[in-house]
């Protein structure tokens, strides 16, 4: 069967079926408006939550006095065990390399 010039087949019951939602246009508009309001409400709540979270977090640049920035940079420059290689630490270790792995709560 070939479609007729308007793009619909001849035996199709209602050529305006795709436009039937317009019959209840007010209900459709109300539903879309409610969905938009709900989305806007959720966006506002999410934004408020992020703002509250920002206030609770400790941000050094914002929460420390100005002189603390230099001290903080010096602390970042330090590293634990400076000057000791991993091989040096392992050579002085008293641990048994053949021991079973420790699992809390398990008795051997």
Buried (B, 14 or more C-beta within 10 A) or exposed (E): EEEEEEEBEEEEEEEEEEEEEEEEEEEEEEEEEEEEEEEEEEEEEEEEEEEEEEEEEEEEEEEEEEEEEEEEEEEEEEEEEEEEEEEEEEEEEEEEEEEEEEEEEEEE
